[in-house]
Amino acid sequence: MTSAAVVGIGDISALHLDAIGQISTIDLVGVCDVDPERAERAGQTHGVPWFTDHRDLLAAVSPDVVHITTPHNQHVPVALDALEAGSHVLTEKPIGHSVAEGQRLVDAAAHTSLKVGVNFQNRYNPSAVAIREVVDSGRLGPIVGARGAVWWFRPAAYYDRAPWRGQWNGSGGGVLINQAIHTLDLLLWYLGRATRVTGVASNLSLPGVIEVEDTATVLIDHSSGVRSTFFATNAHHENADVELEISGRDGSVSLAGGTVRLTDSTGTQVIATDEQATGQRSYWGRGHSMLIEDFHARLGESEPFWISPDDGLAALRVLRQTYQQSGMLPSGSAL
């Protein structure tokens, strides 16, 4: 049995709290939010102590794992305090709201025996695993290119409910950092880290409402020598299924509608289908609970968790470089 605490009671915390409650080997021992009403409501709902300062939580309940589900600019400060207190850390993406902040967590993780994991839960989806296996098998022959697309919708009300989401200082970006980073991470996982990034980001649908981008197009040259093209928007009319395709000399593998299809000389076949969640957040999939269970199960291992702060920094660099190239970062902002 391991103990867990959740810091930050916003939308994404519900998935962490639900997963913790359903996994018999994890014991929730505390929750925290700077908003006293939210903290108290979560504490009463789950029958655990609640706090408005994460440092008080760390001192009072000493959790084995701190789950960080705060606004982006609080990820690194909370993580560093948790490590200092002797707790393992599982943080939501991004690892920080800037590359400089993300690097602080990478450096801290390199100098501790405690586990630090990043919640890129889509890597656990059956679709993602199947694509990785096909790419690694060499069945497609030499990879010649790839593409990814995220067509989602976020209205002004989404940002009104939590203004930090639309601010550079709070979020560190828009659609790329808050929604599309998961698909960006998959491209980097399949094809290697970015060696060159050329991107354009802009605010097309909500000028005057948000500071950050709602639409972006990025070309990524990967360490494998492959180039991918990536498009993301929050200006679509709905949250459509993520699309991804990797093409090789001898075939291709694609994700659409939660289904993976492999096409080669023998024809086209379905090789994986994601089990979709239901309700308003169905497009998030079911990977959270799998990642959370796996992270807690690996605490006794000597090796770092396989989705590391360095992985988080790789994706963060791509999107922040896109903002910089687009002239969107506020004057004086660090990359």
LUMLO-892264 format. One record per residue (C-alpha): residue number from 1; chain; x, y, z. Coordinates in steps of 0.25 Angstrom, whole numbers, plus 5000, padded with zeros to 4 digits. Layout:
N
+-----+---+------+-------+------+
:   k : c : east : north :   up :
+-----+---+------+-------+------+
: NUM : A :    X :     Y :    Z :
...
+-----+---+------+-------+------+
END
This chain:
335
+-----+---+------+-------+------+
:   k : c : east : north :   up :
+-----+---+------+-------+------+
:   1 : A : 5000 :  5000 : 5000 :
:   2 : A : 5005 :  5014 : 4996 :
:   3 : A : 4999 :  5027 : 5001 :
:   4 : A : 4996 :  5039 : 4992 :
:   5 : A : 4992 :  5053 : 4993 :
:   6 : A : 4986 :  5062 : 4982 :
:   7 : A : 4991 :  5077 : 4981 :
:   8 : A : 4982 :  5085 : 4972 :
:   9 : A : 4967 :  5083 : 4972 :
:  10 : A : 4963 :  5087 : 4957 :
:  11 : A : 4957 :  5079 : 4946 :
:  12 : A : 4969 :  5069 : 4944 :
:  13 : A : 4969 :  5066 : 4958 :
:  14 : A : 4956 :  5058 : 4957 :
:  15 : A : 4963 :  5048 : 4948 :
:  16 : A : 4974 :  5046 : 4959 :
:  17 : A : 4965 :  5045 : 4970 :
:  18 : A : 4956 :  5035 : 4963 :
:  19 : A : 4968 :  5027 : 4959 :
:  20 : A : 4973 :  5027 : 4974 :
:  21 : A : 4960 :  5023 : 4979 :
:  22 : A : 4958 :  5011 : 4970 :
:  23 : A : 4972 :  5005 : 4972 :
:  24 : A : 4972 :  4997 : 4984 :
:  25 : A : 4987 :  4998 : 4987 :
:  26 : A : 4987 :  5014 : 4988 :
:  27 : A : 4982 :  5021 : 5000 :
:  28 : A : 4978 :  5036 : 4999 :
:  29 : A : 4983 :  5043 : 5011 :
:  30 : A : 4981 :  5058 : 5008 :
:  31 : A : 4977 :  5069 : 4997 :
:  32 : A : 4981 :  5083 : 4996 :
:  33 : A : 4976 :  5095 : 4988 :
:  34 : A : 4979 :  5110 : 4990 :
:  35 : A : 4964 :  5112 : 4989 :
:  36 : A : 4958 :  5108 : 5003 :
:  37 : A : 4945 :  5104 : 4998 :
:  38 : A : 4950 :  5095 : 4988 :
:  39 : A : 4960 :  5089 : 4997 :
:  40 : A : 4949 :  5087 : 5008 :
:  41 : A : 4939 :  5081 : 4998 :
:  42 : A : 4949 :  5071 : 4993 :
:  43 : A : 4954 :  5067 : 5007 :
:  44 : A : 4940 :  5065 : 5011 :
:  45 : A : 4936 :  5057 : 4998 :
:  46 : A : 4948 :  5048 : 5000 :
:  47 : A : 4948 :  5047 : 5015 :
:  48 : A : 4963 :  5052 : 5017 :
:  49 : A : 4969 :  5065 : 5023 :
:  50 : A : 4970 :  5077 : 5014 :
:  51 : A : 4980 :  5088 : 5013 :
:  52 : A : 4981 :  5102 : 5006 :
:  53 : A : 4997 :  5101 : 5006 :
:  54 : A : 5004 :  5089 : 5001 :
:  55 : A : 5015 :  5091 : 5010 :
:  56 : A : 5006 :  5089 : 5022 :
:  57 : A : 5000 :  5076 : 5015 :
:  58 : A : 5014 :  5071 : 5013 :
:  59 : A : 5018 :  5073 : 5028 :
:  60 : A : 5004 :  5067 : 5033 :
:  61 : A : 5002 :  5055 : 5025 :
:  62 : A : 5016 :  5051 : 5019 :
:  63 : A : 5010 :  5045 : 5006 :
:  64 : A : 5018 :  5035 : 4998 :
:  65 : A : 5014 :  5041 : 4985 :
:  66 : A : 5009 :  5056 : 4982 :
:  67 : A : 5000 :  5057 : 4970 :
:  68 : A : 5002 :  5071 : 4965 :
:  69 : A : 4989 :  5076 : 4957 :
:  70 : A : 4991 :  5091 : 4959 :
:  71 : A : 4992 :  5102 : 4949 :
:  72 : A : 5005 :  5101 : 4941 :
:  73 : A : 5013 :  5111 : 4947 :
:  74 : A : 5012 :  5104 : 4961 :
:  75 : A : 5016 :  5090 : 4956 :
:  76 : A : 5031 :  5092 : 4958 :
:  77 : A : 5030 :  5100 : 4972 :
:  78 : A : 5021 :  5089 : 4978 :
:  79 : A : 5029 :  5078 : 4972 :
:  80 : A : 5042 :  5083 : 4978 :
:  81 : A : 5036 :  5085 : 4991 :
:  82 : A : 5030 :  5071 : 4991 :
:  83 : A : 5044 :  5065 : 4987 :
:  84 : A : 5050 :  5073 : 4998 :
:  85 : A : 5040 :  5067 : 5008 :
:  86 : A : 5043 :  5052 : 5003 :
:  87 : A : 5031 :  5050 : 4994 :
:  88 : A : 5031 :  5044 : 4980 :
:  89 : A : 5025 :  5053 : 4970 :
:  90 : A : 5015 :  5050 : 4959 :
:  91 : A : 5012 :  5063 : 4952 :
:  92 : A : 5002 :  5067 : 4941 :
:  93 : A : 5007 :  5072 : 4928 :
:  94 : A : 5014 :  5082 : 4925 :
:  95 : A : 5026 :  5080 : 4935 :
:  96 : A : 5027 :  5095 : 4936 :
:  97 : A : 5021 :  5108 : 4929 :
:  98 : A : 5035 :  5111 : 4923 :
:  99 : A : 5047 :  5103 : 4919 :
: 100 : A : 5055 :  5110 : 4930 :
: 101 : A : 5045 :  5105 : 4940 :
: 102 : A : 5045 :  5091 : 4934 :
: 103 : A : 5060 :  5090 : 4934 :
: 104 : A : 5059 :  5093 : 4950 :
: 105 : A : 5051 :  5080 : 4951 :
: 106 : A : 5060 :  5072 : 4942 :
: 107 : A : 5072 :  5076 : 4950 :
: 108 : A : 5065 :  5072 : 4963 :
: 109 : A : 5061 :  5059 : 4958 :
: 110 : A : 5075 :  5056 : 4954 :
: 111 : A : 5080 :  5058 : 4968 :
: 112 : A : 5070 :  5049 : 4976 :
: 113 : A : 5066 :  5035 : 4977 :
: 114 : A : 5052 :  5039 : 4978 :
: 115 : A : 5043 :  5036 : 4966 :
: 116 : A : 5038 :  5048 : 4957 :
: 117 : A : 5028 :  5044 : 4947 :
: 118 : A : 5021 :  5053 : 4936 :
: 119 : A : 5006 :  5050 : 4933 :
: 120 : A : 5007 :  5047 : 4918 :
: 121 : A : 4996 :  5037 : 4920 :
: 122 : A : 4993 :  5035 : 4905 :
: 123 : A : 5006 :  5026 : 4904 :
: 124 : A : 4997 :  5015 : 4911 :
: 125 : A : 4986 :  5015 : 4901 :
: 126 : A : 4985 :  5002 : 4893 :
: 127 : A : 4986 :  5011 : 4881 :
: 128 : A : 4999 :  5018 : 4885 :
: 129 : A : 5005 :  5004 : 4889 :
: 130 : A : 5001 :  4998 : 4876 :
: 131 : A : 5007 :  5009 : 4868 :
: 132 : A : 5020 :  5009 : 4876 :
: 133 : A : 5021 :  4993 : 4874 :
: 134 : A : 5019 :  4995 : 4858 :
: 135 : A : 5030 :  5006 : 4857 :
: 136 : A : 5040 :  4998 : 4866 :
: 137 : A : 5037 :  4985 : 4858 :
: 138 : A : 5043 :  4991 : 4845 :
: 139 : A : 5030 :  4986 : 4838 :
: 140 : A : 5028 :  4999 : 4831 :
: 141 : A : 5042 :  4999 : 4825 :
: 142 : A : 5050 :  5013 : 4827 :
: 143 : A : 5041 :  5023 : 4832 :
: 144 : A : 5039 :  5035 : 4822 :
: 145 : A : 5030 :  5044 : 4830 :
: 146 : A : 5019 :  5046 : 4840 :
: 147 : A : 5007 :  5055 : 4843 :
: 148 : A : 4998 :  5058 : 4855 :
: 149 : A : 4986 :  5067 : 4857 :
: 150 : A : 4977 :  5072 : 4869 :
: 151 : A : 4964 :  5078 : 4865 :
: 152 : A : 4958 :  5082 : 4879 :
: 153 : A : 4949 :  5093 : 4884 :
: 154 : A : 4950 :  5103 : 4896 :
: 155 : A : 4940 :  5114 : 4897 :
: 156 : A : 4943 :  5127 : 4904 :
: 157 : A : 4935 :  5122 : 4916 :
: 158 : A : 4946 :  5111 : 4918 :
: 159 : A : 4956 :  5122 : 4920 :
: 160 : A : 4947 :  5130 : 4929 :
: 161 : A : 4945 :  5119 : 4939 :
: 162 : A : 4960 :  5119 : 4941 :
: 163 : A : 4967 :  5131 : 4935 :
: 164 : A : 4981 :  5126 : 4937 :
: 165 : A : 4979 :  5116 : 4925 :
: 166 : A : 4979 :  5128 : 4915 :
: 167 : A : 4990 :  5136 : 4922 :
: 168 : A : 5005 :  5134 : 4918 :
: 169 : A : 5009 :  5135 : 4933 :
: 170 : A : 5000 :  5125 : 4938 :
: 171 : A : 4999 :  5115 : 4927 :
: 172 : A : 5011 :  5117 : 4918 :
: 173 : A : 5003 :  5115 : 4905 :
: 174 : A : 4990 :  5111 : 4900 :
: 175 : A : 4986 :  5099 : 4891 :
: 176 : A : 5000 :  5094 : 4889 :
: 177 : A : 5004 :  5093 : 4904 :
: 178 : A : 4990 :  5090 : 4910 :
: 179 : A : 4983 :  5081 : 4900 :
: 180 : A : 4992 :  5077 : 4889 :
: 181 : A : 5004 :  5074 : 4897 :
: 182 : A : 5000 :  5059 : 4898 :
: 183 : A : 5000 :  5057 : 4883 :
: 184 : A : 5013 :  5064 : 4882 :
: 185 : A : 5019 :  5055 : 4892 :
: 186 : A : 5015 :  5043 : 4884 :
: 187 : A : 5022 :  5048 : 4872 :
: 188 : A : 5035 :  5050 : 4880 :
: 189 : A : 5033 :  5037 : 4886 :
: 190 : A : 5032 :  5030 : 4873 :
: 191 : A : 5042 :  5038 : 4864 :
: 192 : A : 5052 :  5044 : 4874 :
: 193 : A : 5055 :  5057 : 4880 :
: 194 : A : 5054 :  5070 : 4872 :
: 195 : A : 5066 :  5074 : 4866 :
: 196 : A : 5060 :  5086 : 4858 :
: 197 : A : 5046 :  5093 : 4860 :
: 198 : A : 5039 :  5102 : 4851 :
: 199 : A : 5026 :  5107 : 4855 :
: 200 : A : 5015 :  5117 : 4855 :
: 201 : A : 5005 :  5120 : 4866 :
: 202 : A : 4994 :  5130 : 4867 :
: 203 : A : 4981 :  5134 : 4874 :
: 204 : A : 4970 :  5133 : 4863 :
: 205 : A : 4957 :  5132 : 4870 :
: 206 : A : 4958 :  5139 : 4884 :
: 207 : A : 4966 :  5152 : 4882 :
: 208 : A : 4964 :  5160 : 4894 :
: 209 : A : 4959 :  5148 : 4902 :
: 210 : A : 4972 :  5141 : 4904 :
: 211 : A : 4987 :  5145 : 4902 :
: 212 : A : 4992 :  5131 : 4897 :
: 213 : A : 4990 :  5123 : 4884 :
: 214 : A : 4978 :  5115 : 4880 :
: 215 : A : 4984 :  5110 : 4867 :
: 216 : A : 4998 :  5105 : 4863 :
: 217 : A : 5005 :  5098 : 4852 :
: 218 : A : 5019 :  5092 : 4854 :
: 219 : A : 5029 :  5085 : 4846 :
: 220 : A : 5038 :  5076 : 4854 :
: 221 : A : 5051 :  5070 : 4850 :
: 222 : A : 5054 :  5058 : 4859 :
: 223 : A : 5067 :  5051 : 4863 :
: 224 : A : 5063 :  5039 : 4855 :
: 225 : A : 5064 :  5048 : 4842 :
: 226 : A : 5049 :  5048 : 4840 :
: 227 : A : 5041 :  5060 : 4839 :
: 228 : A : 5027 :  5061 : 4845 :
: 229 : A : 5016 :  5072 : 4842 :
: 230 : A : 5007 :  5075 : 4854 :
: 231 : A : 4994 :  5084 : 4855 :
: 232 : A : 4986 :  5088 : 4867 :
: 233 : A : 4974 :  5097 : 4869 :
: 234 : A : 4964 :  5100 : 4880 :
: 235 : A : 4956 :  5107 : 4870 :
: 236 : A : 4948 :  5095 : 4864 :
: 237 : A : 4933 :  5093 : 4867 :
: 238 : A : 4935 :  5081 : 4875 :
: 239 : A : 4946 :  5072 : 4882 :
: 240 : A : 4949 :  5063 : 4870 :
: 241 : A : 4957 :  5050 : 4871 :
: 242 : A : 4972 :  5052 : 4870 :
: 243 : A : 4979 :  5048 : 4857 :
: 244 : A : 4993 :  5042 : 4855 :
: 245 : A : 5000 :  5035 : 4844 :
: 246 : A : 5014 :  5030 : 4842 :
: 247 : A : 5018 :  5026 : 4828 :
: 248 : A : 5029 :  5017 : 4823 :
: 249 : A : 5035 :  5012 : 4810 :
: 250 : A : 5027 :  4999 : 4812 :
: 251 : A : 5014 :  5003 : 4818 :
: 252 : A : 5007 :  5013 : 4828 :
: 253 : A : 5001 :  5012 : 4842 :
: 254 : A : 4990 :  5022 : 4845 :
: 255 : A : 4981 :  5026 : 4857 :
: 256 : A : 4967 :  5032 : 4854 :
: 257 : A : 4954 :  5031 : 4863 :
: 258 : A : 4962 :  5023 : 4873 :
: 259 : A : 4965 :  5012 : 4864 :
: 260 : A : 4979 :  5008 : 4858 :
: 261 : A : 4980 :  5003 : 4844 :
: 262 : A : 4992 :  4997 : 4838 :
: 263 : A : 4994 :  4997 : 4823 :
: 264 : A : 5005 :  4990 : 4815 :
: 265 : A : 5006 :  4980 : 4803 :
: 266 : A : 4996 :  4971 : 4809 :
: 267 : A : 4985 :  4981 : 4810 :
: 268 : A : 4979 :  4989 : 4822 :
: 269 : A : 4976 :  4983 : 4836 :
: 270 : A : 4971 :  4989 : 4849 :
: 271 : A : 4982 :  4985 : 4860 :
: 272 : A : 4977 :  4993 : 4872 :
: 273 : A : 4964 :  5001 : 4877 :
: 274 : A : 4964 :  5009 : 4889 :
: 275 : A : 4953 :  5007 : 4900 :
: 276 : A : 4947 :  5021 : 4901 :
: 277 : A : 4942 :  5027 : 4913 :
: 278 : A : 4928 :  5033 : 4914 :
: 279 : A : 4923 :  5047 : 4917 :
: 280 : A : 4928 :  5061 : 4915 :
: 281 : A : 4943 :  5057 : 4916 :
: 282 : A : 4943 :  5044 : 4907 :
: 283 : A : 4953 :  5050 : 4898 :
: 284 : A : 4963 :  5049 : 4909 :
: 285 : A : 4963 :  5034 : 4909 :
: 286 : A : 4966 :  5024 : 4920 :
: 287 : A : 4981 :  5025 : 4921 :
: 288 : A : 4981 :  5033 : 4934 :
: 289 : A : 4977 :  5021 : 4943 :
: 290 : A : 4987 :  5012 : 4936 :
: 291 : A : 4999 :  5022 : 4938 :
: 292 : A : 4996 :  5025 : 4952 :
: 293 : A : 4995 :  5010 : 4956 :
: 294 : A : 5008 :  5007 : 4949 :
: 295 : A : 5015 :  5019 : 4955 :
: 296 : A : 5011 :  5015 : 4969 :
: 297 : A : 5015 :  5000 : 4966 :
: 298 : A : 5029 :  5004 : 4962 :
: 299 : A : 5033 :  5012 : 4974 :
: 300 : A : 5041 :  5001 : 4979 :
: 301 : A : 5050 :  5000 : 4967 :
: 302 : A : 5063 :  5006 : 4966 :
: 303 : A : 5062 :  5012 : 4952 :
: 304 : A : 5055 :  5025 : 4949 :
: 305 : A : 5041 :  5025 : 4944 :
: 306 : A : 5040 :  5023 : 4929 :
: 307 : A : 5033 :  5036 : 4926 :
: 308 : A : 5043 :  5046 : 4932 :
: 309 : A : 5044 :  5061 : 4934 :
: 310 : A : 5054 :  5060 : 4922 :
: 311 : A : 5042 :  5055 : 4913 :
: 312 : A : 5034 :  5066 : 4918 :
: 313 : A : 5045 :  5076 : 4915 :
: 314 : A : 5046 :  5071 : 4901 :
: 315 : A : 5032 :  5074 : 4898 :
: 316 : A : 5032 :  5087 : 4905 :
: 317 : A : 5044 :  5092 : 4897 :
: 318 : A : 5037 :  5089 : 4884 :
: 319 : A : 5024 :  5097 : 4887 :
: 320 : A : 5032 :  5109 : 4894 :
: 321 : A : 5041 :  5110 : 4882 :
: 322 : A : 5029 :  5111 : 4873 :
: 323 : A : 5023 :  5123 : 4882 :
: 324 : A : 5037 :  5130 : 4881 :
: 325 : A : 5038 :  5128 : 4866 :
: 326 : A : 5023 :  5134 : 4865 :
: 327 : A : 5027 :  5146 : 4874 :
: 328 : A : 5016 :  5142 : 4884 :
: 329 : A : 5024 :  5142 : 4896 :
: 330 : A : 5023 :  5155 : 4905 :
: 331 : A : 5035 :  5164 : 4905 :
: 332 : A : 5046 :  5159 : 4914 :
: 333 : A : 5040 :  5145 : 4916 :
: 334 : A : 5049 :  5133 : 4917 :
: 335 : A : 5048 :  5122 : 4907 :
+-----+---+------+-------+------+
END
